[in-house]
Amino acid sequence: MLKAKYDLQDHATIAFGGSYGGMLAAWMRMKYPHVIQGSLAASAPVLLFKGANKIDLAGGFGKITSDDFNPTGMANDTCYNGM
């Protein structure tokens, strides 16, 4: 282990990331609190997940990100519709 190799047993391990990496940092802290002493999850869409293995696809992250590409709400926008 790196902590033993470099004599860092007295130093904290912090996980960090942004967006998807932020979710991974937060989940790593939750799953391995004995290894990760803190985490920073910047812009992590963790509220997308309502519970264990349940994703809000209807009105959640996908809709929010899609609306960024179509702020006018025009239904015939070819880029927004993926054509």
Backbone as a ProteinNet text record, in pm:
[ID]
protein_1_A
[PRIMARY]
MLKAKYDLQDHATIAFGGSYGGMLAAWMRMKYPHVIQGSLAASAPVLLFKGANKIDLAGGFGKITSDDFNPTGMANDTCYNGM
[TERTIARY]
83.8	0	88.5	44.6	124.4	153.1	57	78.3	193.1	199.2	307.3	440.8	437.2	560.1	627.9	547.4	602.6	588	554.8	540.6	442.4	320.1	216	95	114.3	3.2	-68.4	0.6	-58.6	-123.6	-131.1	-187.7	-324.9	-413.8	-549	-548.5	-643	-663.7	-794.7	-788.6	-905.5	-933.5	-1057.6	-1100.3	-1167.7	-1146.8	-1211.6	-1240.3	-1337	-1371.6	-1485.1	-1506.9	-1614.4	-1708.4	-1835.1	-1939.8	-1944.1	-1926	-1930.9	-1820.2	-1701.9	-1592.2	-1624.5	-1702.8	-1746.7	-1838.4	-1927.7	-2014.6	-1930.3	-1830.3	-1743.8	-1668.2	-1621.6	-1550.4	-1641.7	-1764.7	-1859.7	-1893.7	-1919.1	-1953.8	-1835.9	-1714.7	-1597.6	-1583.5	-1608.2	-1602.9	-1709.3	-1828.9	-1937	-1908.4	-1851.7	-1827.8	-1703.5	-1600.4	-1474	-1434.1	-1512.9	-1478.4	-1350.6	-1310.5	-1187	-1063	-1082.3	-971	-969.4	-1086.8	-1100.5	-1153.8	-1074.8	-1115	-1199.3	-1204.7	-1286.5	-1300.5	-1399.7	-1415.2	-1476	-1444.6	-1498.8	-1566.1	-1696.9	-1774.2	-1825.2	-1752.5	-1789.6	-1882.1	-1993.8	-2091.7	-2137.5	-2145.9	-2186.8	-2338.8	-2400.7	-2547.1	-2596.7	-2558.2	-2595.4	-2745.1	-2814.3	-2958.9	-3036	-2966.1	-3028.3	-3073.2	-3001.5	-3030.4	-3118.7	-3243.6	-3339.7	-3322.8	-3266.9	-3249.9	-3157.9	-3154.8	-3066.8	-3105.1	-3017	-3032.4	-3156.9	-3206.4	-3322.9	-3280.9	-3300	-3260.8	-3386.5	-3396.2	-3508.4	-3478.6	-3516.4	-3487.5	-3594.3	-3714.6	-3824.6	-3803.6	-3775.7	-3764	-3634.2	-3535.1	-3411.7	-3300.2	-3185.3	-3061.4	-3068.3	-3124.8	-3132.9	-3212.3	-3325.2	-3406.7	-3334.4	-3270.2	-3199.4	-3087	-3009.2	-2899	-2949.2	-3057.8	-3114.7	-3167.8	-3228.3	-3281.6	-3172.6	-3049.6	-2938.3	-2916.1	-2944.6	-2926	-3046.3	-3157.7	-3278.8	-3346.5	-3282	-3339.5	-3469.2	-3495	-3616	-3738.4	-3718	-3830.3	-3896.6	-3830.6	-3888.3	-3881.5	-3994.2	-4001.9	-3944.3	-3934.9	-3885.6	-3735.9	-3663.4	-3519.3	-3449.5	-3381.7	-3322.1	-3205.8	-3127.9	-3017.5	-3070.9	-3173.1	-3232.7	-3295.1	-3356.2	-3422.2	-3324.4	-3198.5	-3096.3	-3102.2	-3152.8	-3161.1	-3052.7
-117.9	0	124.5	230.2	352.5	418.4	414.8	478.2	411.1	280.5	208.8	229.9	230.4	245.6	380.4	485.7	620.8	673.7	586.4	622.9	739.2	719.6	823.3	779.9	690.7	639.6	748.9	855.7	964	1072.4	1051.3	1150.7	1103.9	1199	1167.1	1141.7	1059.9	1035.5	1101.4	1190.4	1265.4	1230.2	1194.8	1169.4	1294.8	1324.9	1443.4	1420.2	1495	1485.5	1579.4	1595.6	1681.4	1602.8	1635	1569.5	1420.5	1332.8	1188.8	1148.1	1203.2	1175.3	1219.5	1324.5	1369.8	1269.4	1210.2	1106.3	987.9	951.3	839.6	871.8	996.4	1036.1	1026.8	1074.3	1068.7	924.8	843	703.6	626.5	658.7	590.9	622	747.1	786.2	711.7	698.1	629	479.1	419.3	275.1	237.1	321.8	291.2	402	426.9	535	508	383.1	349.8	378	398.9	426.5	573.3	628.1	765.8	851.2	947.3	1029.9	1150.6	1182.4	1293.7	1288.1	1359.9	1366.6	1500.7	1543.3	1666.2	1629.7	1648.1	1614.5	1743.3	1794.3	1919.8	1891.5	1960.7	1948.6	1804.8	1729	1589.4	1578.6	1517.7	1506.1	1391.1	1390.9	1281.1	1277.9	1390.1	1390.7	1323.7	1287.8	1212.7	1076.1	1021.8	889.2	902.2	857.4	874.1	770.2	657.8	551.3	446	333.5	226.3	180.4	204.9	161.2	216.4	332.4	392.9	526.2	539.8	661.4	730.3	860	938.6	983.4	900.6	932.8	1022.6	1021.4	1096.1	1246.7	1300.3	1444.1	1487.4	1404.4	1431.7	1487.3	1429.3	1478.2	1488.9	1388.6	1390.1	1508.4	1538.3	1651	1783.3	1796.1	1920.4	1945.2	1841.7	1860	1879.3	1813.1	1832.5	1973.5	2028.4	2164.2	2268.4	2235.4	2326.6	2346	2243.4	2251.8	2311.8	2322.1	2376.3	2470.5	2583.7	2673.4	2740.5	2742.6	2808.3	2719.4	2588.7	2496.7	2464.4	2493.8	2465.6	2315.7	2255	2109.3	2064.2	2151.3	2111.1	2134.1	2158.3	2180.6	2047.3	2040.3	1913.1	1869.9	1962.8	1926.8	1867.3	1928.5	1882.7	1743.9	1720.2	1591.8	1483.8	1517.9	1419.5	1374.6	1458.1	1419.5	1483.2
0	0	0	-64.4	-75.9	58.4	148	279.4	354.3	346.6	414.5	343.6	211.4	133	159.5	169.7	187.6	330.1	424.9	565.6	584.5	534.5	540.5	623.1	718.3	796.9	875.7	910.5	989.5	903.4	772.5	682	632.4	614.9	567.5	417	374.1	231.8	192.4	92.5	48.2	-98.1	-127.6	-265.1	-317.8	-445	-501.6	-649.1	-698.6	-839.2	-872.6	-1001.6	-1050.2	-1139.6	-1132.7	-1209.3	-1173.9	-1272.3	-1244.2	-1146.5	-1163.2	-1071.1	-929.3	-915.9	-784.7	-717.7	-797.6	-741.5	-695.1	-774.1	-735	-606.5	-592.7	-471	-348.6	-362.1	-251.1	-215.4	-317.3	-290.8	-231.9	-276.3	-220.8	-71.8	-35.5	105.5	186.4	128.4	198.3	212	109.1	111.1	191	188.3	255.2	352.4	456	549.5	628.8	638	708.4	623.3	492.5	401.5	359.6	327.6	279.3	393.7	439	553	511.7	384.3	336.7	186.5	134.6	-10.4	-48.4	-168.6	-225.5	-356.1	-361.7	-480.5	-543.2	-640.5	-706.7	-824.9	-830.4	-939.3	-961.4	-855.8	-867.2	-861	-962.4	-962.8	-875.2	-748.2	-658.3	-629.8	-643.2	-619.5	-732.2	-840	-948.2	-898.5	-803.1	-750.7	-627.5	-637.3	-528.2	-419.3	-449.5	-351.4	-407.6	-344.3	-389.1	-529.9	-624.7	-764	-832.3	-788.9	-853	-913	-1043	-1112.8	-1164.6	-1142.9	-1191.9	-1334.4	-1431.4	-1570.6	-1632	-1578.7	-1639.6	-1631.5	-1515.1	-1502.8	-1438.8	-1444.9	-1372.9	-1458.5	-1441	-1499.5	-1651.8	-1717.4	-1863.4	-1917.1	-1854.2	-1898.2	-1874.9	-1763	-1731.5	-1831.7	-1860.3	-1954.5	-2096.7	-2133.2	-2267.1	-2284	-2180.3	-2188.8	-2206.4	-2169.1	-2195.1	-2344.1	-2423.1	-2567.3	-2638.1	-2570.4	-2630.1	-2530.9	-2497.6	-2397.7	-2442.8	-2572.9	-2621.6	-2610.1	-2597.6	-2586.3	-2718.3	-2828.3	-2960	-2987.3	-3008.7	-3027.7	-3161.6	-3259.8	-3391.5	-3409.3	-3303.4	-3308.7	-3342.1	-3456	-3500.9	-3411	-3360.1	-3271.4	-3141.9	-3087.6	-2962	-2978.3	-3090.5	-3115.7	-3160.4	-3182.3	-3219.3	-3361.9	-3452	-3593.5	-3672.8
[MASK]
+++++++++++++++++++++++++++++++++++++++++++++++++++++++++++++++++++++++++++++++++++

